[in-house]
Amino acid sequence: MRFCATALFALLATPLAADPFVMTYEAFEQAVPHIDLPACPVDLDGPGRFCRLTTHNDALNVFVFSEDGDQPLVALKSWPADLLAGLMD
């Protein structure tokens, strides 16, 4: 067990672990079931952005990506799925 912990700490100390992971739209599109939104919610909208909607754990999640470069994730906002209850009446 001690060897495993030592190996884990050594791995975490590598330069690879020091670099933050940037979620690109290409990775997101292949890995996450989602709906393409025709427009971003007002509080997330901006020039050069596009949004995707997911549902998970009773929440509505909007992922915001930049249109620039590798199309990195630039924002994320979640709302309780209960907000849809009024739409179902």
C-alpha distances in whole Angstrom, upper triangle without the diagonal:
4,5,5,6,9,10,11,13,14,15,17,19,21,24,24,22,25,27,28,28,32,33,36,38,38,34,35,38,36,33,35,37,40,44,46,48,51,51,48,49,51,48,46,49,50,51,49,47,46,44,42,42,39,38,35,34,38,38,40,39,41,39,41,41,43,46,45,43,40,41,38,37,39,39,38,39,39,41,41,42,45,47,48,49,53,53,53,56
4,5,5,6,9,10,11,12,14,15,17,19,23,23,21,23,26,27,28,32,33,36,39,38,35,36,39,37,34,36,39,42,45,47,49,52,52,49,49,51,49,46,49,50,51,49,47,47,45,43,43,40,40,37,36,39,40,42,40,42,40,42,42,43,46,45,43,40,41,38,37,39,39,38,40,40,42,42,44,46,48,50,51,54,55,55,58
4,5,5,6,9,10,10,12,14,15,17,21,21,19,22,25,26,27,31,32,35,38,37,33,35,38,36,33,35,38,41,45,46,48,51,51,48,49,51,49,46,49,49,51,48,46,46,44,43,43,40,40,37,36,40,40,42,40,41,39,41,41,42,45,44,41,39,40,37,37,38,39,38,40,40,43,43,44,47,49,50,52,55,55,55,58
4,5,5,6,9,10,10,12,14,16,19,19,17,20,23,24,24,28,29,32,34,34,30,31,34,32,30,31,35,37,41,42,45,48,48,45,46,48,45,43,46,46,47,45,43,42,41,39,39,36,36,33,33,36,36,38,36,38,36,38,38,39,42,41,39,36,37,34,33,35,36,35,37,37,39,40,41,44,45,46,48,52,52,51,55
4,5,5,6,9,10,11,12,15,18,18,16,18,21,22,23,27,28,31,34,34,30,31,34,33,30,31,35,37,41,42,44,47,47,44,44,46,44,41,44,45,46,44,42,42,40,38,38,36,36,32,32,35,35,37,35,37,35,37,37,38,41,40,38,35,36,33,32,34,34,33,35,35,38,38,40,42,44,45,47,50,51,51,54
4,5,5,6,9,10,11,13,17,17,15,18,21,22,23,27,29,32,35,34,31,32,36,34,32,33,37,39,42,44,46,49,48,45,46,48,45,43,45,46,47,45,43,43,41,40,40,38,38,35,35,38,38,40,37,39,36,38,37,39,41,40,38,35,37,34,33,35,35,35,37,37,40,41,42,45,47,48,50,53,53,54,57
4,6,5,6,9,10,11,15,15,14,16,19,21,21,25,27,29,32,32,28,30,33,31,29,31,34,37,40,42,44,47,46,44,45,47,44,41,44,44,45,43,41,41,39,38,38,36,37,34,34,37,37,38,36,37,35,36,35,37,39,38,36,33,34,31,31,33,34,34,36,36,39,40,41,44,46,47,49,52,52,52,56
4,5,5,6,9,10,14,13,11,14,17,18,18,22,24,27,30,29,26,27,30,29,26,28,31,34,37,38,40,44,43,40,41,43,41,38,40,41,42,40,38,38,36,35,35,33,33,30,30,34,33,35,32,34,31,33,32,34,36,35,33,30,32,29,28,30,30,30,32,33,36,36,38,41,42,43,46,49,48,49,52
4,5,5,6,9,12,13,11,13,16,17,19,22,24,27,31,30,27,28,32,31,28,30,33,35,39,40,41,44,44,41,41,43,40,38,40,41,42,40,38,38,37,36,36,34,35,32,32,35,34,36,33,34,32,33,33,34,37,35,33,31,32,29,28,30,30,30,32,33,36,37,39,42,43,44,47,49,50,50,53
4,5,5,7,11,11,10,12,15,17,19,23,25,27,31,30,27,29,32,31,29,31,34,36,40,41,42,45,45,42,43,45,42,39,42,41,42,40,38,39,38,37,38,36,36,34,34,38,37,38,35,36,33,34,33,34,37,35,33,30,32,29,29,31,32,32,34,35,39,40,41,44,45,47,49,52,52,52,56
4,5,5,9,9,8,11,13,15,16,19,21,24,27,27,24,25,29,27,25,27,31,33,36,37,39,42,41,39,40,42,39,37,39,39,39,37,35,35,35,34,34,32,33,31,31,35,34,35,32,33,30,31,30,31,34,32,30,27,29,26,26,28,29,29,32,33,36,37,39,42,43,44,46,49,49,50,53
4,6,8,8,5,8,11,12,14,17,20,23,26,26,23,24,28,27,25,26,30,32,35,36,37,40,39,36,37,39,36,34,36,36,37,35,33,33,33,32,32,31,32,29,29,33,32,33,30,30,28,29,28,29,32,30,28,26,27,24,24,25,26,26,29,30,33,35,36,39,40,42,44,47,47,47,51
4,7,8,6,7,11,13,15,19,22,24,28,28,25,27,30,29,27,29,33,34,38,38,39,42,41,38,39,41,38,35,38,37,38,36,35,35,35,34,35,34,35,32,33,36,35,35,32,33,30,31,30,30,33,31,29,27,28,25,25,27,28,28,31,32,36,37,39,42,43,45,47,50,50,50,54
4,5,6,7,9,12,14,18,20,23,26,26,23,25,29,28,26,28,32,34,37,37,39,41,40,38,39,41,38,35,37,37,37,35,33,34,34,33,34,33,35,33,33,37,35,36,32,33,30,30,29,29,31,29,27,25,27,24,24,26,28,28,31,33,36,38,40,43,44,45,48,50,50,51,54
4,5,5,7,10,12,15,18,20,24,24,22,24,27,27,25,27,31,32,35,35,37,39,38,36,37,38,36,33,35,34,34,32,31,32,32,32,33,32,34,32,34,37,35,35,31,31,28,28,26,26,28,26,24,22,24,21,22,23,26,27,30,32,36,38,39,43,43,44,47,49,49,50,53
4,5,6,8,9,13,15,17,21,21,18,21,24,23,22,24,28,29,32,32,34,36,36,33,35,36,34,31,33,32,32,30,29,29,29,29,30,29,31,29,31,34,32,32,29,28,25,25,24,24,26,24,22,19,21,19,20,21,23,24,28,29,33,35,37,40,40,41,44,47,46,47,51
4,6,7,9,13,15,18,21,21,19,20,24,23,22,23,27,28,31,32,33,36,35,32,34,35,33,30,32,32,32,30,28,29,28,28,29,28,29,27,28,31,30,30,27,27,24,25,23,24,27,25,23,21,22,19,19,21,22,23,26,27,31,33,34,38,38,39,42,45,44,45,49
4,6,9,12,16,18,22,23,20,22,25,25,24,25,29,30,32,32,34,36,35,32,33,34,32,29,31,30,31,29,28,29,28,28,30,29,31,29,30,33,31,31,28,27,24,24,23,23,26,24,22,20,22,18,19,20,21,23,26,28,31,33,35,38,39,40,43,45,45,46,50
4,6,9,13,15,19,19,17,19,22,22,21,23,26,27,30,29,31,33,32,29,31,32,29,26,28,27,28,25,24,25,25,26,27,27,29,28,29,32,29,29,26,25,22,21,20,20,22,20,18,17,18,15,16,17,19,20,24,26,30,32,34,37,37,38,41,43,43,44,48
4,6,10,12,16,17,15,16,20,20,19,20,24,24,26,26,27,30,28,26,27,28,26,23,25,24,25,23,21,22,22,22,24,23,25,24,25,28,26,25,22,21,18,18,17,17,20,19,17,15,16,12,13,14,15,17,20,22,26,28,30,33,33,35,38,40,39,41,44
4,6,9,13,14,11,13,16,16,15,16,20,21,23,23,25,27,26,24,25,27,25,22,23,23,24,21,20,20,20,19,21,20,23,22,23,26,24,23,20,19,16,16,15,16,18,17,15,13,13,10,10,12,14,15,19,21,24,27,28,32,32,33,36,38,37,38,42
4,6,10,11,10,11,14,15,14,15,19,19,21,20,22,24,23,21,22,24,22,19,20,20,20,18,16,16,16,17,19,19,21,21,23,25,23,22,18,17,13,13,11,12,14,13,12,10,10,6,7,9,12,13,17,19,23,26,27,30,30,31,34,36,35,37,40
4,7,8,7,7,10,12,11,11,15,15,17,17,18,21,20,18,20,22,21,17,19,19,19,17,15,14,14,13,15,15,18,18,21,23,20,19,15,14,10,11,9,11,13,13,12,9,9,6,6,9,11,11,15,17,21,23,24,28,27,28,31,33,32,33,37
4,5,5,6,9,10,11,12,15,14,16,15,17,19,19,17,20,22,21,17,18,18,18,15,13,12,13,13,15,16,19,20,23,25,22,20,16,15,11,10,8,9,10,11,9,6,5,4,6,9,12,13,17,19,22,25,25,29,28,29,32,34,32,34,37
4,5,5,6,9,10,10,12,12,13,12,14,16,16,15,18,21,20,16,17,17,17,14,11,10,10,10,13,14,17,18,22,23,21,18,15,13,10,9,7,9,9,11,10,7,6,6,7,10,12,13,16,18,21,24,24,28,27,26,30,32,30,31,35
4,6,5,7,9,10,13,13,15,14,16,18,19,19,22,24,24,20,20,20,20,16,15,13,13,12,15,16,19,20,24,25,23,21,18,16,13,13,10,12,12,13,11,8,8,9,10,14,16,16,20,21,24,27,26,30,29,29,32,34,32,33,37
4,6,5,6,8,11,12,15,15,18,20,21,20,22,25,25,21,22,22,22,19,17,15,15,13,15,15,18,18,21,23,21,20,17,16,13,14,12,14,14,15,14,10,10,10,10,14,16,16,19,20,23,25,25,29,29,28,32,34,32,33,37
4,6,5,6,9,9,12,12,15,17,18,17,19,22,22,18,19,20,21,18,15,13,12,10,11,11,14,15,18,20,18,16,13,12,9,11,10,13,14,16,15,12,10,10,9,13,13,13,15,17,20,22,21,25,25,25,28,30,28,29,33
4,6,6,7,8,10,10,13,16,17,17,19,23,23,19,20,21,21,18,15,13,12,9,11,11,15,16,19,21,19,17,14,13,11,12,11,14,14,16,16,13,11,12,12,15,16,15,18,18,21,23,22,26,25,24,28,30,28,28,32
4,6,8,10,13,13,17,19,21,20,23,26,26,23,23,24,25,21,19,16,15,13,14,13,16,17,20,22,21,19,17,16,14,16,15,17,17,19,18,14,14,14,14,18,19,18,20,21,23,25,24,28,28,27,30,32,30,30,34
4,7,9,13,14,17,20,22,21,23,26,26,22,24,25,26,23,20,17,16,13,13,12,14,14,17,19,18,17,15,15,13,16,15,18,19,20,20,16,15,15,14,18,18,16,19,19,21,23,22,26,26,25,28,31,29,29,33
4,6,10,12,15,18,19,18,20,23,23,20,21,23,24,22,18,16,13,10,10,8,10,11,14,16,15,14,12,12,11,14,14,17,18,21,20,17,15,15,13,16,16,14,16,15,18,19,18,22,22,21,24,27,25,25,29
4,7,10,13,16,18,18,19,23,23,20,21,24,25,23,19,16,13,10,9,7,9,10,14,15,14,13,12,12,12,15,16,19,20,22,23,20,18,17,16,19,18,15,17,16,17,18,17,20,21,19,22,25,22,23,26
4,7,9,13,14,14,16,19,20,17,18,20,22,20,16,13,10,6,5,5,8,10,14,15,13,11,10,9,10,12,13,17,18,21,21,19,16,16,14,17,16,14,14,14,15,17,15,19,18,17,20,22,20,21,24
4,6,9,11,12,14,17,19,16,16,19,20,19,15,12,9,6,5,7,9,13,16,16,14,11,10,10,10,12,14,17,17,21,22,20,17,18,16,18,16,15,15,15,16,17,15,19,18,16,19,21,18,19,23
4,6,9,10,12,16,17,15,14,16,17,15,12,9,7,5,7,9,13,16,19,19,17,13,12,10,10,11,12,14,14,18,19,18,15,16,15,16,16,15,15,16,17,19,18,21,19,18,22,22,20,21,25
4,5,7,9,12,14,12,11,14,15,14,11,8,6,6,7,10,13,17,20,19,16,13,12,9,10,10,12,14,14,18,20,19,16,17,15,16,15,14,14,15,16,18,17,20,17,16,20,20,18,20,23
4,7,10,12,15,13,11,13,14,13,11,8,8,9,10,14,17,20,24,23,20,16,15,12,13,12,13,15,14,18,21,20,17,18,17,18,17,17,17,18,18,21,20,22,20,18,22,22,19,21,24
4,7,9,11,10,8,10,11,11,9,7,7,9,11,15,17,21,23,22,19,15,14,11,12,10,12,13,13,17,20,20,16,17,16,15,15,15,15,16,17,20,19,22,19,18,22,21,19,22,25
4,6,8,6,5,8,10,11,8,6,5,8,9,13,16,19,21,20,17,13,12,8,9,8,10,12,13,16,19,19,15,16,13,13,11,11,11,13,14,17,17,20,17,17,21,21,19,22,25
4,6,5,6,10,13,14,11,10,8,10,10,14,16,18,20,19,15,12,11,8,10,10,13,15,16,19,22,22,18,18,15,14,12,11,10,11,12,15,15,17,14,15,19,18,17,20,23
4,5,5,8,12,14,12,12,11,14,14,17,19,22,24,22,18,15,14,12,13,12,15,16,17,20,23,24,20,20,17,15,13,13,12,14,14,17,18,20,17,18,21,20,19,23,25
4,6,9,12,14,12,13,12,14,15,17,19,21,22,21,17,15,14,11,12,11,14,15,18,20,23,23,19,18,16,13,11,11,10,12,13,16,18,20,17,18,22,21,21,24,26
4,7,10,11,9,9,9,11,12,15,17,19,21,21,17,14,12,9,9,7,10,11,14,16,19,19,16,15,12,10,8,9,8,11,13,17,18,20,18,19,23,23,22,25,27
4,7,9,7,8,8,12,14,17,20,22,24,23,20,17,14,11,11,8,10,11,12,15,18,19,15,15,13,11,10,12,12,15,16,20,21,23,20,21,24,24,23,26,28
4,6,6,8,10,14,16,20,23,25,27,27,23,20,18,14,13,10,10,9,11,13,16,18,14,14,13,11,11,14,14,18,19,23,24,27,24,25,28,28,27,30,32
4,6,9,12,16,18,22,25,27,30,30,26,23,20,16,15,12,11,9,9,11,14,16,13,14,14,12,13,16,18,21,23,27,27,30,27,28,31,31,29,32,35
4,7,11,14,17,21,24,26,29,29,26,22,20,16,14,10,8,6,5,7,11,13,10,11,12,11,13,16,18,21,23,27,27,30,28,28,32,32,30,33,36
4,7,10,14,17,20,22,25,25,22,19,16,12,10,7,6,5,6,9,12,13,9,10,10,9,10,12,14,17,20,23,24,27,24,25,28,29,27,29,32
4,7,11,14,17,20,23,23,20,16,14,10,8,6,5,7,7,11,13,13,9,11,10,10,10,12,13,16,18,21,21,24,22,22,26,26,24,27,30
4,7,10,14,16,19,19,16,12,10,6,6,5,6,9,10,14,16,15,11,12,10,10,9,9,11,13,15,18,18,21,19,19,23,23,21,23,27
4,7,10,13,17,17,14,10,8,6,5,7,8,12,13,16,18,16,13,13,11,12,11,10,11,12,14,16,16,19,18,17,21,22,20,22,25
4,7,10,13,13,10,7,6,5,6,9,12,15,17,20,21,19,16,16,13,14,12,10,10,10,11,13,12,16,14,14,17,19,17,18,22
4,7,10,10,8,6,5,6,8,11,14,17,19,22,23,21,18,17,14,16,14,11,11,9,11,12,11,15,14,14,17,19,18,18,22
4,7,7,6,5,6,9,11,15,17,21,23,26,27,24,21,20,17,19,16,13,12,9,10,10,8,12,12,12,14,17,16,16,20
4,6,5,7,8,11,13,16,19,23,25,27,28,25,23,21,18,20,17,13,12,10,11,10,9,12,14,14,16,19,19,19,22
4,5,9,10,14,15,19,22,26,28,30,31,28,26,24,21,22,19,15,14,11,11,9,9,11,14,14,16,19,19,19,22
4,7,10,13,16,19,23,26,29,31,32,30,27,25,22,23,20,16,14,10,9,6,5,8,10,11,12,15,16,16,18
4,6,10,13,16,19,23,25,28,29,27,24,22,19,19,16,12,10,6,6,5,5,8,9,10,12,15,15,16,19
4,7,10,13,16,20,22,25,27,25,22,20,17,17,14,11,8,5,5,6,6,9,9,9,13,15,14,15,19
4,6,10,13,17,19,22,23,21,18,16,13,14,11,7,6,4,7,9,9,13,12,13,16,18,17,19,22
4,6,10,13,16,18,20,19,15,14,11,11,8,6,5,6,9,12,12,15,14,15,18,20,18,20,24
4,7,10,13,15,17,15,12,10,7,8,6,5,7,9,12,15,16,19,18,18,22,23,22,24,27
4,7,10,12,14,13,10,9,6,6,5,6,8,11,14,18,19,22,20,21,24,25,24,26,29
4,7,9,11,10,6,5,4,5,7,9,12,15,18,21,22,25,24,24,28,29,27,29,33
4,5,8,8,5,6,7,6,9,12,15,18,21,25,25,29,27,27,31,32,30,32,36
4,7,8,5,8,10,10,13,15,18,21,24,27,28,31,29,29,33,33,31,34,37
4,6,5,8,11,11,14,17,20,23,26,30,31,34,32,32,36,37,35,37,40
4,5,8,11,12,16,19,22,25,28,32,32,36,34,34,38,39,37,39,43
4,6,9,12,15,17,21,23,27,30,30,34,33,33,37,38,36,38,41
4,7,9,12,14,17,20,24,27,27,31,29,29,33,34,32,34,38
4,6,9,12,15,18,22,25,26,29,28,29,32,33,32,34,37
4,6,8,12,14,18,21,22,26,25,25,29,30,29,31,34
4,7,11,14,17,21,22,26,24,25,29,30,29,31,34
4,7,10,14,17,19,22,21,22,25,27,26,28,31
4,7,10,14,15,19,18,19,22,24,23,25,28
4,7,11,13,15,14,16,19,20,20,22,25
4,7,9,12,11,13,16,18,18,20,23
4,6,8,8,10,13,14,15,17,19
4,5,6,9,10,13,14,15,17
4,5,6,8,11,11,12,15
4,5,5,8,10,10,12
4,6,7,8,10,12
4,6,5,7,9
4,5,5,7
4,5,6
4,6
4
